[in-house]
Amino acid sequence: MNHINRVAIIGECMVELKKVNGALQQGFGGDTLNTAVYLSRLTQQSGVSTSYVTGLGQDPFSREMLAAWQDEGINTDMVYLSQDKLPGIYAIETADNGERSFFYWRNDSAAKYWLRDRAILTLAKELCQHQMIYLSGISLAILSQDCREALIKLLALCRSDGVKIAFDNNFRPALWNNVAEAQAFYQQILQVTDMAFLTFDDEMLLWGDTHEDQAIERTKGFGVSEIVIKRGGDACFVVTEAGRHAVAPLKIDHVIDTTAAGDSFSAGYLAKRILGGDCQQAAFAGHTVAGHVIQHRGAIIPREAMPTI
């Protein structure tokens, strides 16, 4: 890849509530925030700056989030602070068999409004100071229809200025009115995407696919030049003009928690590509990072547990 030293990641981070020894414990979480943390850890020593782009409030929880992100070396200059909104909340309930259920309070969160009343050209100028923008289907889904359209216009402007766009499909049906609406916006965003991370289970939900080839051909048809099909603990597929390659992960004997496995894979892949690796090396780096993450509890593992890629 061409030299990249600034990456912007767009999304939402929420307050997390989970029971620990019968008492509620507070933390923070969000798909793109997880990716931002791991990307920052993997690349900041090489001079790469990771920015997080979102909306927060001016409450104690928002201030704690900002401080935590800054402590990870994440640039927060593009975090929009709302006067009248608060961050979303989600709770995790774990059954006796270890199965987790999630409950969300996010319909009016500050992250939904980071684009509201903002001048697109001004935002584009700020975002074009980065060489890559990464976001997910959730980053898109939480926005109003007008803001979704504005975001796609913003990405198109940045891409026309040479910024690479990376998109993770991360489809959550509950955030959309219906599948047709989601398909329409996914098509639009994929048409301005250079690198797509597709979890095949999500492709089946969104498009009704029965085979990876369907997802690959459709995404190539939208003009995406680098496609990564994530398949959990199985080999991923990397598809470029040079062809298709399957890259298998190392075997992990003791999986503790798969939270953020996909998010951390994306971070490892992006980091290796940014640092000069080819697609197959990047896929193996993604597996390596995810393999370490799933051997710890929670989305963000201790820094000392981070692998080298």
C-alpha positions in Angstrom: 0.0 0.0 0.0 1.0 3.6 -0.5 2.5 5.2 2.6 -0.1 5.6 5.3 0.6 7.4 8.6 -2.9 8.6 9.5 -6.0 6.5 9.8 -9.5 7.7 10.8 -12.0 5.2 12.2 -15.7 6.1 12.3 -18.2 4.5 14.7 -19.8 4.3 18.1 -18.6 3.4 21.5 -21.1 2.7 24.3 -21.2 2.3 28.0 -21.0 -1.5 28.8 -22.7 -3.1 31.8 -22.0 -6.7 32.8 -22.4 -8.7 35.9 -19.3 -9.7 37.8 -19.7 -11.8 40.9 -23.4 -10.7 41.0 -22.6 -7.0 40.8 -22.8 -4.7 37.7 -19.5 -3.6 36.4 -19.1 -0.7 34.0 -16.9 -0.6 30.9 -16.9 0.6 27.3 -17.3 -1.2 24.0 -18.0 -0.9 20.3 -16.9 -2.7 17.2 -15.0 0.1 15.6 -13.6 1.3 18.9 -12.1 -2.2 19.4 -10.5 -2.0 16.0 -9.1 1.4 16.7 -7.6 0.3 20.0 -5.8 -2.7 18.5 -4.7 -0.8 15.4 -3.3 2.0 17.6 -1.4 -0.5 19.7 0.0 -2.3 16.6 1.1 0.7 14.7 1.8 3.7 16.9 5.4 2.7 17.5 5.8 2.9 13.7 4.6 6.5 13.6 1.0 5.7 12.5 -1.7 7.9 14.1 -5.2 6.4 14.6 -8.1 8.9 15.0 -11.6 8.0 16.3 -14.5 9.8 14.8 -17.8 9.7 16.7 -20.2 11.7 18.9 -20.1 11.8 22.7 -21.8 13.9 25.3 -20.4 16.2 28.0 -21.1 13.8 30.9 -18.7 11.9 33.2 -19.1 8.7 31.1 -18.1 10.5 27.9 -15.1 12.1 29.7 -14.0 8.7 30.9 -14.2 7.3 27.4 -12.1 10.2 25.9 -9.5 9.7 28.6 -9.3 6.0 28.0 -8.9 6.4 24.2 -6.3 9.0 24.6 -4.4 6.7 27.0 -4.3 4.2 24.1 -2.7 6.8 21.9 -5.9 7.4 19.9 -6.4 10.9 18.5 -9.7 12.3 19.6 -9.7 15.7 17.8 -12.6 14.6 15.6 -14.9 13.5 18.4 -18.0 15.7 18.3 -19.2 16.6 21.8 -23.0 17.1 21.9 -24.6 19.6 24.3 -27.7 17.5 24.7 -27.0 13.9 24.0 -25.4 11.0 26.0 -23.5 7.9 24.9 -25.6 4.7 24.4 -25.6 1.8 26.9 -25.6 -1.9 26.4 -25.8 -4.7 29.0 -24.5 -8.3 28.7 -26.4 -11.1 30.3 -24.5 -14.5 30.4 -26.5 -17.7 30.8 -25.3 -20.7 32.8 -24.0 -22.3 29.6 -21.9 -19.3 28.8 -24.2 -18.0 26.0 -24.4 -14.2 26.0 -27.4 -12.0 25.3 -27.1 -8.2 24.6 -29.6 -5.5 25.5 -29.2 -2.0 24.0 -30.2 1.5 24.8 -28.8 3.5 21.9 -31.7 5.0 19.9 -30.8 8.6 20.9 -27.1 8.2 21.5 -24.7 11.0 20.8 -22.9 9.0 18.1 -26.1 9.1 16.0 -25.6 12.9 15.7 -21.9 13.5 14.9 -22.8 14.4 11.3 -25.9 16.5 12.2 -25.6 20.2 11.1 -22.0 19.7 10.1 -20.7 21.1 6.8 -19.7 18.1 4.6 -16.9 20.0 2.8 -15.4 21.1 6.1 -15.5 17.5 7.4 -14.1 16.2 4.2 -11.1 18.6 4.5 -10.5 17.2 8.0 -10.9 13.6 7.0 -8.7 14.1 3.9 -5.8 14.7 6.2 -5.8 10.9 6.7 -4.8 8.4 4.1 -7.3 5.8 5.2 -10.8 5.7 6.6 -12.3 2.6 8.2 -15.9 2.1 9.3 -18.5 -0.6 9.7 -22.1 -1.4 8.9 -22.9 -0.4 12.4 -21.3 3.0 11.8 -23.7 3.5 9.0 -26.8 1.8 10.5 -27.0 4.0 13.7 -27.4 7.2 11.6 -30.6 8.8 10.3 -31.3 8.4 6.6 -30.1 11.9 5.9 -26.9 11.4 7.8 -26.3 8.0 6.1 -26.5 9.8 2.7 -24.2 12.5 4.0 -21.7 10.0 5.2 -21.6 8.2 1.8 -21.1 11.6 0.1 -18.4 12.4 2.5 -16.6 9.1 1.8 -16.9 9.6 -1.9 -15.3 13.1 -1.6 -12.4 11.7 0.5 -11.9 8.8 -1.9 -11.7 11.2 -4.9 -8.9 12.9 -3.0 -6.9 9.7 -2.7 -8.1 8.4 0.7 -8.5 4.6 0.9 -11.8 3.5 2.3 -12.0 0.2 4.3 -15.4 -1.2 5.3 -16.5 -4.0 7.5 -20.0 -5.4 6.8 -21.0 -6.0 10.4 -24.7 -6.3 9.6 -27.1 -5.9 12.6 -30.8 -6.4 11.3 -32.2 -4.7 14.4 -30.6 -1.4 13.4 -32.4 -1.3 10.0 -36.1 -0.9 9.1 -35.8 -3.8 6.7 -33.4 -5.8 4.6 -34.1 -3.8 1.4 -33.1 -0.5 3.1 -29.9 -2.1 4.3 -29.0 -3.6 0.9 -29.5 -0.2 -0.8 -27.1 1.6 1.6 -24.6 -1.3 1.6 -24.5 -1.1 -2.2 -23.8 2.6 -2.1 -21.0 2.4 0.5 -19.4 -0.6 -1.2 -19.3 1.4 -4.4 -16.9 3.9 -2.7 -14.9 1.1 -0.8 -11.4 -0.1 -1.6 -11.0 -2.8 1.0 -14.0 -4.8 2.3 -14.1 -7.1 5.3 -17.0 -9.5 5.0 -18.1 -11.9 7.7 -19.9 -14.5 5.7 -22.6 -15.1 8.3 -23.6 -11.5 7.9 -23.6 -11.8 4.1 -26.0 -14.7 4.4 -28.3 -12.6 6.6 -28.2 -9.5 4.4 -28.2 -11.0 0.9 -29.3 -14.6 1.4 -26.0 -16.0 0.1 -25.4 -19.7 0.3 -21.8 -19.7 -0.8 -18.8 -17.4 -0.4 -18.5 -17.1 -4.2 -21.8 -15.1 -4.3 -20.5 -12.6 -1.8 -17.2 -12.3 -3.6 -18.6 -11.8 -7.1 -21.2 -9.2 -5.9 -18.6 -7.2 -4.0 -16.2 -7.3 -6.9 -19.1 -6.0 -9.1 -19.4 -3.0 -6.8 -15.8 -2.2 -7.6 -14.0 -3.3 -4.4 -10.4 -4.2 -5.2 -9.5 -6.0 -2.0 -11.9 -8.4 -0.3 -11.5 -10.4 2.9 -14.0 -13.0 3.8 -13.9 -13.7 7.5 -15.0 -17.2 8.5 -14.4 -17.4 12.3 -11.9 -20.1 13.2 -11.7 -21.3 9.6 -9.4 -20.1 6.9 -10.3 -16.7 5.6 -10.3 -15.8 1.9 -8.4 -12.9 0.4 -9.5 -11.8 -3.0 -7.6 -9.3 -5.2 -6.8 -8.9 -8.9 -4.0 -11.4 -8.3 -6.5 -14.1 -7.4 -8.0 -15.7 -4.4 -6.0 -17.1 -1.4 -7.1 -19.0 1.6 -5.2 -18.2 4.8 -5.7 -20.5 7.7 -5.3 -19.5 11.4 -3.1 -21.2 13.9 -5.0 -23.7 16.1 -6.2 -22.2 19.4 -6.7 -25.0 22.0 -8.3 -22.9 24.7 -10.9 -20.3 23.6 -12.1 -18.2 26.5 -14.1 -15.4 24.9 -14.8 -14.6 21.2 -15.8 -11.0 21.9 -14.0 -8.7 19.4 -12.5 -11.6 17.5 -13.6 -10.1 14.2 -12.8 -6.5 15.2 -9.3 -7.5 16.2 -8.8 -9.5 13.0 -9.6 -6.4 11.0 -7.1 -4.4 13.1 -4.3 -7.0 12.6 -5.0 -7.1 8.8 -5.0 -3.3 8.5 -1.9 -2.9 10.6 0.1 -5.4 8.5 -1.0 -3.8 5.2 -0.2 -0.3 6.5 3.2 -1.5 7.6 4.0 -2.9 4.1 2.8 -6.5 4.2 1.0 -8.2 1.4 -2.5 -9.5 1.6 -1.7 -13.0 2.7 0.7 -11.7 5.4 -2.0 -9.3 6.5 -4.6 -12.1 6.8 -2.2 -14.2 8.9 -1.5 -11.1 11.1 -5.3 -10.7 11.5 -5.6 -14.4 12.6 -2.7 -13.9 15.0 -4.2 -10.9 16.8 -7.7 -12.5 17.0 -6.1 -15.7 18.3 -4.6 -13.8 21.2 -7.8 -11.8 21.9 -10.0 -14.9 22.2 -7.7 -16.3 24.9 -8.7 -13.5 27.2 -12.0 -12.2 28.7 -13.5 -9.1 27.3 -13.1 -7.1 24.1 -9.8 -5.4 25.0 -6.9 -7.6 26.3 -4.1 -6.3 28.4 -1.4 -4.5 26.5 1.2 -6.9 27.6 -0.7 -9.7 26.0 -0.5 -8.2 22.5 1.3 -10.2 19.9 3.8 -9.0 17.4 2.9 -9.1 13.8 
